[in-house]
Amino acid sequence: MDPDAPLGVFDSGLGGLTVVRALRERCPAENIVYLGDTARVPYGTRSAETVVRYAIGCARVLVNRGVKAIVVACNTVSAVALDMLRVELDRPVLGVIVPGARAAVAAAEGGAVGVLGTTGTITSGAYPRAVASLSTRTEVFGQPAPLLVSLAEEGWLEGEVPRLVSQRYLEPLVRAGVRCVVLGCTHFPLLQRVIEAEAASLAGAPIPIVDSASATADDVAAFLTERGQRTTRSGRGKLELFVTDLPKSFSTVAERFLGEPLGDVHQIDL
Amino acid sequence: MDPDAPLGVFDSGLGGLTVVRALRERCPAENIVYLGDTARVPYGTRSAETVVRYAIGCARVLVNRGVKAIVVACNTVSAVALDMLRVELDRPVLGVIVPGARAAVAAAEGGAVGVLGTTGTITSGAYPRAVASLSTRTEVFGQPAPLLVSLAEEGWLEGEVPRLVSQRYLEPLVRAGVRCVVLGCTHFPLLQRVIEAEAASLAGAPIPIVDSASATADDVAAFLTERGQRTTRSGRGKLELFVTDLPKSFSTVAERFLGEPLGDVHQIDL
């Protein structure tokens, strides 16, 4: 592939823009094409068959735009559809779960790992599987945390409500003695500060919080370097956004996740 | 139509089961066919064109099952697609917004009306329009309240978090001096008690809370009686459920909204 081809990133909605944000910090010169399947978000509550079908549809759009690799910026898709995507596409496919699991095993230093995610991600068992493939002795405790998704979308990022919600979700993890907590949903980096504070307050000592978006960006950068696929351009790469529906509060929510003003936004049908 | 034909009810997901629950209290002998478009929930964040297309698809499934009338148990669809459904279908179509608005105007006794709903319902302006058609002098204040949807789905129906979230959403309505609050989303009846308590505490006196699910059931009963379309059977009617995807926590969430054990559940494609 041409190393100057863009990276393709997709997610069920806009949460994957936190991965784009991390990628643009880590590999600023890369051009990125992002597809958010906003017409069918959220995937987290769908059956595995449906998620696989939707994911293949999204990935094909990116392949048709000539991307050099595909980053699945969605925990649900990474949990259930990664193998199928690798079979169906002739492009490298990178997910968010293995990088998050790897960073978590390192941060937990032999202790147990806690995971906050959507109900779909947690019940899929994808994090325990990924951790087991890295370290057979590490215990993993999962906690579905759907209200954190809504808080991130609403922009309620500090104050009493996010504090109490985080507390309620973290409590069983801290009681289980986890030594690190993975943010296993692309929405959660927005709430990292409050989650960190609550975890420390419940445990009586700081607990490292692993952001799978940053871990994924590190992985993508390493992958491109190893393959000699980093762009030869310098300067700031372009970002093109595609969505399948334009939700009413699109710009506000998208900019909150992306952390910069939006560039071009195109609506497409799938 | 045969008065013993079933009533058709549809919603973007499972929230419309609160309308089914109210219908089964108000017209217990009626057979009901319910369709929840769980593969494409939520509609509240989609564009109006998409909502209309999805709604027509759902309504046709019910027409093909021989229903005598269609109840749109979804505020978003009632807000943007009711006229189009009436044009496209040869069945009576009843929504949730006009009944809710009528009950609110009565309860507010000339004062202002507050509405809690999804972002889609509030920005559509459907409640102000419906209220204006009933009473030109009644002011309407809308408040998008997306976190209440997640709380209802999670089953967090009492305690500090629902209290604080309700408080935050109710505060601008109470400050505007509303004399009644409409629950303009089918998920919210589950949180009625905490919303009622917070409204009273903020206002320093009770504020009537209008549940649009109950108001709609009253409307449907009156409509069937006027048209001589009430079922001739007695006893408890049958309830058949159709969904477009079987979400992981389907039974728990569905029973929470329905308030009784589930009957037959069938999955269909749309």
Interface residues (C-beta under 8 A of the other chain):
Chain A: T38 A39 R40 V41 T45 R46 S47 T50 T119 G120 T123 P146 L147 V149 S150 L151 E153 E154 W156 E160 V161 L164 V165 R168 D245 L246 P247 K248 S249
Chain B: T38 A39 R40 V41 T45 R46 S47 T50 T119 G120 T123 P146 L147 V149 S150 L151 E153 E154 W156 E160 V161 L164 V165 R168 D245 L246 P247 K248 S249
